[in-house]
Amino acid sequence: MNSLNKLQTLKKRLIDFKLVQGPLAGVSHHVFREGVWAYSEPAWVCSEMISCQTIANGSKALHQRFLGISKNEGPLCLQIAASSEKDIKDAFGVINTLNVALVDLNAGCPVQKVRKRGMGSALLESPDRLLEVLLAMRDHSAVPISVKIRLQQDQSKDDRVLAVIHKANVDFLTVHGRTYLDGYDVAVNHARIGYFAKNARIPVLGNGDVCDATSAHQMLSVGVSGVMVGRFGVGQPWLIGDIQRSLGFAFGLKSTHDRNPAKLFFQHVERMCKLPGGEKFAILSGYGLIKYFAKRHQMPPEMIEQVRQCKTLLDLGNAMIRYY
Ligand SMILES: Cc1cc2nc3c(=O)[nH]c(=O)nc-3n(C[C@H](O)[C@H](O)[C@H](O)COP(=O)(O)O)c2cc1C
């Protein structure tokens, strides 16, 4: 497929399916993404962020973890972090050999360690560097490109960012409606997402606090072409399918599987054993993930405690089975 066809395919998917599962560091590896595809049919699903340096020079285990793709996945958006043209050139030698549908630049990460290296949301404060990176992506990528931004504190700079995005001929823009100082709890600014949707010449996806059909509808009503789900997709792989069904634009709904959260959690941890680090990694990841499942499904505190006591998959299976 040539690049124009690849772009048209993604644009059509966004029109048809409207929702995308966003990138979540520590979560969105291929095991998580496979789970989303088992229950829902998003336009695409994003990987967790990986730096271009790791893509170019990372170990086999890092590549397995961050660049591993399952045969059970639909279109994948690989999210990268970069701060220079050189980063991009080196990384795309690897990326262009992978089966990815879209490559997204992270220009929103608020983490200090990332910002200090000139990546993530720091790129928004250096429009020349943002342009350099996006132009390099445009030059080197064999697939369409996108960028995910947060809002800047100074609203008057929105046009400047948009001008850079247009100049680099980026294909999609995702706007998370908070600044990097807002963290995740400040209310999402829908009006400012709407400003981007109105003024961008490319499809814009709105992101932040979408947890059900009402909040997805609220996001769509500011004029965005698509909606990116973030945290609320964790522990609820059926969420995108449910929203699509409620809003009446579903095509390939698959959400008829078992929805028992304890079973889902156990199966997720079990499948994570195939990632580098095996059972130990899977159990440790489970300690972090259980808080998402607990929040979404009102799990009792003793259940969370039991998960955190488990040292092996067998322990976890024995602990979870009583909640099936
Ligand atoms: C644990 C965690 C990890 C995240 N990792 C990434 C990431 O790797 N790349 C990125 O662009 N955004 C990342 N985000 C931000 C989300 O993609 C999303 O923009 C944010 O959570 C707002 O959407 P939500 O309110 O629907 O969760 C992360 C957020 C959380 C909570």
The ligand as a Gaussian input file, in Angstrom:
#p B3LYP/6-31G(d) Opt

LIG

0 1
 C        0.153000       5.834000      33.884000
 C        0.041000       6.734000      32.693000
 C        0.936000       6.575000      31.652000
 C        0.859000       7.417000      30.538000
 N        1.735000       7.239000      29.512000
 C        1.652000       8.012000      28.401000
 C        2.528000       7.818000      27.307000
 O        3.397000       6.932000      27.292000
 N        2.378000       8.648000      26.246000
 C        1.427000       9.639000      26.204000
 O        1.315000      10.364000      25.229000
 N        0.572000       9.818000      27.229000
 C        0.665000       9.032000      28.307000
 N       -0.226000       9.205000      29.324000
 C       -1.325000      10.166000      29.164000
 C       -2.566000       9.475000      28.575000
 O       -2.325000       8.948000      27.293000
 C       -3.732000      10.470000      28.478000
 O       -3.320000      11.538000      27.679000
 C       -4.156000      10.991000      29.837000
 O       -4.244000       9.950000      30.791000
 C       -5.487000      11.722000      29.754000
 O       -6.490000      10.864000      29.284000
 P       -7.520000      10.145000      30.313000
 O       -8.041000      11.237000      31.201000
 O       -8.530000       9.553000      29.400000
 O       -6.730000       9.150000      31.064000
 C       -0.140000       8.426000      30.463000
 C       -1.031000       8.569000      31.528000
 C       -0.950000       7.751000      32.634000
 C       -1.918000       7.942000      33.767000

